[in-house]
Amino acid sequence: MTSTPLSKIFLSSLFIIHFFVLKAQVHEDDYFNELFRSPCGGWIAGDATYSIELPDDKTLWLFGDSFIGTAMPDSSIALGAHMIRNCAVLQHGDSLQAFFNGTFEDPEDFVLTPQPDSSWFWPEHGILENDTLKIFMSEFIEGEGAPGWNFEYHNAYLVYFTYPGIELTKMELIPYYQQNEVRYGNQVLAGENYNYIYGRKSLSGNVPYIHIARVPVGNLGVDWEFYDGSSWTNDASQSARISFESVSQQYAVFSHQDKYVLLTQQIWLGAEIYTLTADQPEGPWDNKQHVYTTPYPFPDMFTYNAFAHPQFNENNELLVSYNSNGDFWEIFKNVELYRPKFIRIPFELIDTSFVNTLAEPIYDEMLISGIRNIPNPAGKETRISFNLREKVFISLHLYNSQGVELNTFINQSLPAGKHSFILNLRNLPPGIYHYRLKDKSSTLIHY
């Protein structure tokens, strides 16, 4: 008996074409992309893009290095613009109001450090407690390196503001960086008994990993406890990373349907956005999913520091922002190079257990049922079959793994009853493909 060479078995498997059922796709959020390109009193571009949910349909957005000035219709920046190190924008419904010191003609940072001549603040996250807005600010000083990259982390502060007036009242130095080198403030997550403060600590190769502390609800700023890998301790030096997955300098953690979600972007300045999930705020974290690759519409640009804004969840989709940047002088010609971009990520792409409770009643009224394709995996062809409750116009589209439409197999009115179509796959290279079946109302059924 002769044996089949392993190489032939491997090569034959390359011609298998897989079809998977997927229910949604990442898309841009037009509302927020347009909102942050409307006049708001001076802020026209910046990075960081943190958000803090406030009462009465309000959100405070926090930006790092920001341009204060006027954006022209051709997306250039008008003469006279200034850059400041941090800025806040209050959103109330559909309106925006920028907060910074000084004047429009001569602006200064929203929050100045105790040593404004030698250091500056870049914002982190925060929370509203007892009518006091508490925001983490990271202090930076000039360090070694090329201009634009010569910054060095120095300290963290907790800055207090009145609410709703948003007037600064005091700032406190967070002392723990000297004890454990964790940069706290990436996310403040409200819990039932504790508020959780997430941070990052860089290890060999300057790769950041996630750490966590907690404080009793209502007492952010005192009585910190730190997770040491197995339990909570008041010894800051015992803080341990809670995941072996690296995180970006800015990342987000939030709760959703009894789970916790970590959203982070590829380091350094990579285009990939990932999520992980956990059952507890401290982890363990698993189920790593690649949910999006940011596009690069302009030459020599890069993207970074994706952040989640779950207070704006809609249609079982998460609102996410990411920052873009490039050559500093090119920004004056095209301010879009330095404006945040907003996308919607369907929760089922993060974790298949996340159920769209709002969409469930629709399935009782579906015109299409019994959808299946055989064989799967497929070779030269596969048969798609389904049932129609009534006569309806049907379309069936085929996409590659990047979401590019390749073919339309059905685009016609069909009567009620059972239907079956053979899809010709002979011209497709091996890979993973998705199909999408729609009825007349353009309701997404499968793809």
C-alpha positions as CSV (number, residue, x, y, z in Angstrom):
1,M,0.0,0.0,0.0
2,T,1.3,3.4,-0.9
3,S,0.7,6.4,1.2
4,T,-0.5,9.8,0.0
5,P,2.2,12.5,0.4
6,L,1.2,15.0,3.1
7,S,1.9,17.9,0.8
8,K,-1.0,16.8,-1.5
9,I,-3.4,16.7,1.4
10,F,-2.4,20.1,2.5
11,L,-2.7,21.6,-1.0
12,S,-6.1,20.1,-1.6
13,S,-7.3,21.8,1.5
14,L,-6.4,25.1,0.0
15,F,-9.3,24.8,-2.4
16,I,-11.9,24.6,0.3
17,I,-14.2,27.7,0.5
18,H,-15.9,28.4,3.8
19,F,-19.2,30.2,4.3
20,F,-20.0,31.6,7.8
21,V,-23.1,33.2,9.1
22,L,-22.5,36.7,10.4
23,K,-25.1,39.2,11.3
24,A,-23.5,42.7,11.1
25,Q,-20.6,44.8,10.0
26,V,-18.6,47.7,11.3
27,H,-19.6,51.0,9.8
28,E,-18.9,54.7,10.2
29,D,-21.1,56.8,12.5
30,D,-22.2,59.7,10.4
31,Y,-23.8,61.6,13.2
32,F,-20.8,61.9,15.4
33,N,-18.4,62.4,12.5
34,E,-20.5,65.4,11.4
35,L,-21.1,66.6,15.0
36,F,-17.4,67.1,15.7
37,R,-16.9,69.0,12.5
38,S,-19.5,71.6,13.5
39,P,-18.6,75.0,15.3
40,C,-18.3,74.6,19.0
41,G,-16.5,77.8,20.2
42,G,-13.0,77.2,19.0
43,W,-12.0,73.6,19.2
44,I,-11.5,72.2,15.7
45,A,-9.3,69.2,16.0
46,G,-7.4,67.1,18.6
47,D,-6.6,63.7,19.9
48,A,-7.3,61.5,23.0
49,T,-11.1,61.7,22.6
50,Y,-12.2,60.5,26.0
51,S,-15.8,60.9,27.1
52,I,-17.4,61.1,30.5
53,E,-21.2,60.5,30.7
54,L,-23.0,63.2,32.6
55,P,-26.7,63.7,33.6
56,D,-29.3,65.5,31.6
57,D,-28.2,64.2,28.1
58,K,-24.7,65.6,28.5
59,T,-21.3,64.2,27.9
60,L,-17.9,65.8,28.6
61,W,-15.3,65.1,25.8
62,L,-11.7,65.4,26.7
63,F,-9.0,66.0,24.1
64,G,-5.2,66.2,24.2
65,D,-3.2,68.4,21.9
66,S,-5.9,70.5,20.3
67,F,-6.2,73.2,17.7
68,I,-8.2,76.3,18.7
69,G,-9.1,78.3,15.6
70,T,-11.3,78.2,12.5
71,A,-11.6,75.4,9.9
72,M,-12.2,76.6,6.4
73,P,-14.6,75.0,3.9
74,D,-11.6,73.4,2.1
75,S,-10.5,71.8,5.4
76,S,-7.5,74.0,5.8
77,I,-7.0,75.9,9.1
78,A,-7.3,79.7,9.0
79,L,-4.4,81.8,10.0
80,G,-4.2,82.6,13.7
81,A,-4.9,79.2,15.1
82,H,-3.1,77.9,18.2
83,M,-2.4,74.5,19.7
84,I,-3.0,73.9,23.4
85,R,-2.2,70.7,25.3
86,N,-5.7,69.8,26.5
87,C,-9.2,70.9,25.9
88,A,-12.8,69.9,26.9
89,V,-15.9,70.0,24.9
90,L,-19.3,69.7,26.5
91,Q,-22.0,68.0,24.5
92,H,-25.6,68.7,25.3
93,G,-27.8,66.9,22.8
94,D,-26.8,68.2,19.4
95,S,-24.8,71.2,20.6
96,L,-21.1,71.5,21.6
97,Q,-19.3,74.0,23.8
98,A,-15.5,74.2,24.0
99,F,-13.8,74.8,27.4
100,F,-10.3,76.2,27.6
101,N,-8.5,79.1,29.4
102,G,-7.5,82.4,27.9
103,T,-9.3,83.7,24.8
104,F,-10.0,82.4,21.3
105,E,-7.2,84.7,20.0
106,D,-4.8,83.6,22.8
107,P,-6.0,80.3,24.2
108,E,-4.4,78.3,27.1
109,D,-4.9,74.8,28.3
110,F,-8.2,73.7,29.9
111,V,-6.1,72.5,32.9
112,L,-2.7,73.9,33.6
113,T,-0.1,71.9,35.6
114,P,1.3,73.2,38.9
115,Q,4.5,73.8,36.8
116,P,3.1,75.1,33.5
117,D,6.4,76.5,32.3
118,S,8.0,73.0,32.4
119,S,5.2,70.4,32.1
120,W,1.8,69.9,30.7
121,F,-1.3,67.7,31.2
122,W,-2.7,65.2,28.7
123,P,-6.2,64.0,29.8
124,E,-7.2,60.6,30.9
125,H,-10.7,59.4,32.0
126,G,-12.9,60.5,34.9
127,I,-16.3,60.2,36.7
128,L,-19.0,62.4,38.3
129,E,-19.4,61.7,42.0
130,N,-21.5,63.7,44.4
131,D,-21.8,66.7,42.1
132,T,-18.1,66.8,41.7
133,L,-16.4,66.0,38.4
134,K,-13.1,64.1,38.9
135,I,-10.8,63.7,36.0
136,F,-7.4,62.0,35.8
137,M,-4.6,64.1,34.2
138,S,-1.2,62.7,33.2
139,E,1.7,65.2,33.6
140,F,4.4,65.1,31.0
141,I,7.7,66.9,30.7
142,E,10.1,67.2,27.8
143,G,12.5,64.3,27.4
144,E,14.8,62.8,24.8
145,G,13.9,62.0,21.2
146,A,12.9,63.7,18.0
147,P,10.7,66.8,18.2
148,G,7.1,65.7,18.6
149,W,8.1,62.5,20.3
150,N,10.3,63.9,23.1
151,F,7.9,63.6,25.9
152,E,8.3,61.8,29.2
153,Y,5.6,60.7,31.7
154,H,6.1,62.4,35.1
155,N,3.1,62.1,37.4
156,A,-0.7,61.6,37.6
157,Y,-3.1,64.0,39.2
158,L,-6.8,63.8,40.1
159,V,-8.4,67.2,39.2
160,Y,-11.7,68.2,40.7
161,F,-14.4,70.4,39.1
162,T,-17.8,71.6,40.2
163,Y,-20.8,70.3,38.3
164,P,-22.7,71.6,36.4
165,G,-20.5,74.7,36.4
166,I,-17.3,72.8,35.4
167,E,-15.1,75.1,37.5
168,L,-11.7,73.7,38.7
169,T,-11.5,73.6,42.5
170,K,-8.4,71.6,43.4
171,M,-6.0,68.9,42.1
172,E,-4.3,66.1,44.0
173,L,-1.1,64.2,43.2
174,I,-1.7,60.5,42.8
175,P,1.3,59.1,44.7
176,Y,1.3,55.5,43.4
177,Y,3.5,55.9,40.2
178,Q,6.6,56.2,42.5
179,Q,5.6,52.8,44.1
180,N,4.6,50.7,41.1
181,E,5.2,52.7,37.9
182,V,1.5,52.3,36.9
183,R,0.0,55.2,35.0
184,Y,-3.5,55.3,36.3
185,G,-6.5,56.9,34.6
186,N,-7.1,55.0,31.4
187,Q,-10.7,54.2,32.5
188,V,-12.8,54.8,35.5
189,L,-15.5,52.1,35.6
190,A,-18.4,52.6,38.0
191,G,-19.5,49.4,39.9
192,E,-22.1,48.6,42.5
193,N,-19.8,48.9,45.5
194,Y,-16.5,50.0,44.0
195,N,-15.3,52.2,41.2
196,Y,-12.4,50.6,39.3
197,I,-9.5,52.6,38.1
198,Y,-7.5,51.1,35.2
199,G,-3.9,52.0,34.3
200,R,-1.0,50.7,32.3
201,K,2.6,49.8,33.1
202,S,5.3,49.4,30.5
203,L,7.6,46.4,30.7
204,S,10.6,45.4,28.5
205,G,10.5,47.1,25.1
206,N,8.2,49.8,26.5
207,V,5.2,47.5,26.0
208,P,2.2,48.6,28.2
209,Y,0.1,46.1,30.1
210,I,-3.2,46.6,32.0
211,H,-3.4,47.1,35.8
212,I,-6.4,47.8,38.0
213,A,-7.1,49.5,41.4
214,R,-10.4,50.1,43.1
215,V,-12.0,52.5,45.6
216,P,-15.4,52.5,47.4
217,V,-18.1,54.2,45.4
218,G,-18.2,58.0,46.3
219,N,-14.6,58.1,47.5
220,L,-12.5,58.3,44.4
221,G,-9.2,59.7,45.5
222,V,-8.8,57.8,48.8
223,D,-8.6,54.3,50.2
224,W,-7.2,52.6,47.0
225,E,-6.8,48.9,46.8
226,F,-4.7,47.1,44.1
227,Y,-5.1,43.8,42.4
228,D,-2.0,41.6,42.9
229,G,-3.0,38.8,40.6
230,S,-5.2,36.9,43.0
231,S,-6.6,39.3,45.6
232,W,-6.9,42.9,46.5
233,T,-4.3,44.6,48.7
234,N,-3.7,48.2,50.0
235,D,0.0,47.8,49.0
236,A,0.5,49.6,45.7
237,S,3.8,47.9,45.1
238,Q,2.1,44.6,44.8
239,S,0.0,45.6,41.7
240,A,0.2,43.0,39.0
241,R,-0.8,43.1,35.3
242,I,-4.2,41.5,34.8
243,S,-3.7,40.3,31.3
244,F,-0.7,39.1,29.2
245,E,-2.1,40.9,26.2
246,S,-0.5,44.3,25.6
247,V,-2.7,47.4,25.5
248,S,-2.3,50.8,23.7
249,Q,-1.5,53.9,25.7
250,Q,-5.3,54.7,25.6
251,Y,-7.8,51.8,26.0
252,A,-11.3,51.4,27.2
253,V,-13.1,49.0,29.7
254,F,-16.8,48.9,30.1
255,S,-19.5,46.5,31.2
256,H,-22.1,45.0,28.8
257,Q,-24.7,42.3,29.5
258,D,-23.0,40.9,32.6
259,K,-19.6,40.8,31.0
260,Y,-16.7,43.3,30.9
261,V,-15.2,44.4,27.6
262,L,-11.6,45.6,27.0
263,L,-11.1,47.5,23.7
264,T,-7.6,48.4,22.6
265,Q,-5.6,49.3,19.5
266,Q,-2.5,47.7,18.1
267,I,0.8,49.1,19.4
268,W,2.6,51.1,18.3
269,L,0.4,53.2,16.0
270,G,-1.0,50.1,14.3
271,A,-4.3,50.0,12.5
272,E,-5.9,47.0,14.2
273,I,-8.6,47.3,16.9
274,Y,-9.1,44.4,19.3
275,T,-11.5,43.4,22.1
276,L,-11.3,41.0,24.9
277,T,-13.9,39.9,27.4
278,A,-14.0,38.9,31.1
279,D,-16.6,38.0,33.8
280,Q,-15.0,40.2,36.4
281,P,-13.5,43.7,36.2
282,E,-10.0,42.3,37.0
283,G,-10.3,39.5,34.5
284,P,-9.1,36.9,33.4
285,W,-9.4,38.3,29.9
286,D,-9.8,36.1,26.9
287,N,-11.9,35.8,23.7
288,K,-9.6,38.2,21.8
289,Q,-11.3,39.4,18.7
290,H,-10.0,41.6,15.8
291,V,-13.0,43.9,15.2
292,Y,-11.7,46.6,12.8
293,T,-8.8,47.8,10.7
294,T,-8.7,51.6,10.4
295,P,-8.3,52.9,6.9
296,Y,-5.6,55.4,5.8
297,P,-7.3,57.9,3.5
298,F,-4.4,60.3,3.5
299,P,-0.7,59.9,2.7
300,D,1.8,59.3,5.6
301,M,-1.0,59.2,8.2
302,F,-1.4,56.9,11.2
303,T,-4.1,56.0,13.7
304,Y,-4.0,55.3,17.4
305,N,-5.8,55.1,20.8
306,A,-9.2,53.8,20.0
307,F,-11.7,54.4,22.8
308,A,-15.3,53.2,23.5
309,H,-18.3,55.3,24.4
310,P,-20.9,52.9,25.6
311,Q,-23.3,55.6,26.8
312,F,-24.2,56.0,23.1
313,N,-25.0,52.3,22.4
314,E,-27.6,52.0,19.7
315,N,-29.1,49.0,17.8
316,N,-26.7,46.6,19.7
317,E,-23.7,48.6,18.3
318,L,-20.9,50.2,20.3
319,L,-19.7,53.7,19.5
320,V,-15.9,53.8,19.1
321,S,-13.6,56.7,18.3
322,Y,-10.0,56.5,17.1
323,N,-7.5,59.2,16.5
324,S,-5.5,60.0,13.4
325,N,-2.4,62.0,12.8
326,G,0.5,62.7,10.4
327,D,2.9,65.4,9.4
328,F,2.3,68.4,11.7
329,W,2.5,71.0,8.9
330,E,0.1,69.0,6.7
331,I,-2.6,69.4,9.3
332,F,-2.8,73.1,8.6
333,K,-3.6,72.2,5.0
334,N,-6.0,69.4,5.9
335,V,-7.5,69.5,9.4
336,E,-9.2,66.1,8.7
337,L,-5.8,64.5,9.2
338,Y,-6.1,65.3,13.0
339,R,-9.8,64.9,13.7
340,P,-11.2,61.8,15.5
341,K,-13.1,59.3,13.5
342,F,-16.2,57.5,14.8
343,I,-17.4,54.0,14.0
344,R,-20.1,51.5,15.2
345,I,-19.0,48.0,16.1
346,P,-21.8,45.4,16.4
347,F,-21.6,43.7,19.8
348,E,-21.9,40.3,18.3
349,L,-18.5,40.8,16.7
350,I,-17.1,41.3,20.2
351,D,-18.8,38.3,21.8
352,T,-21.4,35.9,20.2
353,S,-23.2,35.7,23.5
354,F,-24.2,39.4,23.3
355,V,-27.8,39.2,22.3
356,N,-29.6,42.0,20.5
357,T,-32.7,42.1,22.7
358,L,-34.2,44.9,20.7
359,A,-34.0,42.9,17.5
360,E,-35.5,39.7,18.8
361,P,-39.2,40.6,18.1
362,I,-38.3,41.2,14.4
363,Y,-37.6,37.5,13.9
364,D,-41.2,36.6,14.6
365,E,-42.1,38.7,11.5
366,M,-39.3,37.6,9.2
367,L,-40.3,36.9,5.6
368,I,-37.3,34.5,5.3
369,S,-36.6,31.4,7.3
370,G,-34.8,28.0,7.1
371,I,-31.6,29.5,5.6
372,R,-28.8,27.0,4.9
373,N,-26.0,26.3,2.5
374,I,-24.7,22.8,1.6
375,P,-21.9,21.8,1.4
376,N,-20.1,24.0,3.9
377,P,-17.1,24.1,3.5
378,A,-17.7,24.2,-0.3
379,G,-15.6,23.6,-3.4
380,K,-16.8,24.6,-6.9
381,E,-20.3,25.3,-5.8
382,T,-22.8,25.4,-2.9
383,R,-26.5,25.3,-2.7
384,I,-28.4,28.0,-0.8
385,S,-32.0,27.1,0.3
386,F,-34.6,29.1,2.2
387,N,-38.3,29.6,2.7
388,L,-40.4,32.7,2.0
389,R,-43.5,33.4,4.0
390,E,-44.9,35.6,1.1
391,K,-44.0,37.0,-2.2
392,V,-41.1,39.4,-1.8
393,F,-38.1,40.9,-3.6
394,I,-34.9,39.1,-2.6
395,S,-31.3,39.9,-3.0
396,L,-28.3,37.7,-2.2
397,H,-24.7,39.2,-2.2
398,L,-21.3,37.6,-1.7
399,Y,-18.5,39.3,0.1
400,N,-14.8,38.5,0.9
401,S,-13.4,38.6,4.4
402,Q,-12.6,42.4,4.0
403,G,-16.3,43.2,3.3
404,V,-15.8,43.8,-0.5
405,E,-18.8,42.7,-2.5
406,L,-17.8,40.2,-5.2
407,N,-21.1,39.1,-6.8
408,T,-24.9,39.3,-6.7
409,F,-26.5,35.9,-7.1
410,I,-30.1,36.8,-6.6
411,N,-31.9,40.0,-7.3
412,Q,-35.5,39.3,-8.1
413,S,-39.1,38.9,-6.8
414,L,-39.8,35.4,-5.6
415,P,-43.1,33.8,-4.7
416,A,-43.9,32.3,-1.3
417,G,-42.6,28.8,-0.6
418,K,-39.3,26.9,-0.7
419,H,-36.4,28.1,-2.9
420,S,-33.0,26.8,-3.7
421,F,-30.1,28.3,-5.7
422,I,-26.7,27.0,-6.7
423,L,-23.9,29.4,-6.3
424,N,-21.0,29.0,-8.8
425,L,-17.7,29.4,-6.9
426,R,-15.3,28.2,-9.6
427,N,-13.6,31.6,-10.1
428,L,-13.0,32.3,-6.4
429,P,-9.6,31.8,-4.8
430,P,-9.5,29.8,-1.5
431,G,-10.6,31.7,1.5
432,I,-13.4,32.7,3.8
433,Y,-16.5,34.4,2.3
434,H,-19.8,35.7,3.6
435,Y,-23.2,35.9,2.0
436,R,-26.0,38.4,2.8
437,L,-29.6,37.7,2.2
438,K,-32.1,40.6,2.2
439,D,-35.8,41.0,1.8
440,K,-37.6,44.0,0.2
441,S,-37.2,46.1,3.4
442,S,-33.4,45.7,3.2
443,T,-33.5,44.0,6.6
444,L,-30.3,42.1,7.0
445,I,-31.0,38.4,7.4
446,H,-27.6,36.7,7.1
447,Y,-24.2,37.3,5.7
